Amino acid sequence: MGKLEMIGGQLIATHVEAVLGIASGHGSRFFRGFGKETREKWSEFVNLLETEVPEAETESAIRGARKMFAAFGQWMSGID
């Protein structure tokens, strides 16, 4: 799988493995998602978003996702 075919978490895992010199899945497993099934699972998730989240709630869903990623970033940075 080329870099352009990878989903974000897989790119992060590859970088973490290279920087830390660890084997794939040993210390980076969180970012690997569902492994070979990640692309399929992601497609299913996107389909659910497109079909189940009403247009009126799109902005709220985006704000929630941004807050989650901000909280995750703070946690990873060690900031309280």
Buried (B, 14 or more C-beta within 10 A) or exposed (E): EEEEEBBEBBEBBBEBBEEEEEEEEEBBEEBBBEEEEBBEEBEEEEEEEEEEEEEEEEEEEEEEEEEEEEEEEEEEEEEE
